[in-house]
Amino acid sequence: MQDDLISNIRISNLSFRYDDSSDNIFNNLNLNLDSIWKLGLVGRNGRGKTTFLNLLRGKLDGLVRLRLD
């Protein structure tokens, strides 16, 4: 079904840290992706790539405002 496809992902003010004693991994991250874009996450080990994906999938509780159009 073509109507079920997501055409835009918008993230507003994403902030996350694992506990109160740690620094933020993400601090007010904003992202807007149209369906024609591809996103690649690259970086060294322990820099937040998997954490970012887990937040998007709802696997972690963070201050996330996610809009899917």
Sequence and secondary structure as in RCSB ss.txt:
>XXXX:A:sequence
MQDDLISNIRISNLSFRYDDSSDNIFNNLNLNLDSIWKLGLVGRNGRGKTTFLNLLRGKLDGLVRLRLD
>XXXX:A:secstr
 GGGS  EEEEEEEEE SSTTS  SEEEEEEEEETT        TTSSHHHHHHHHTTSS  EEEEEE 
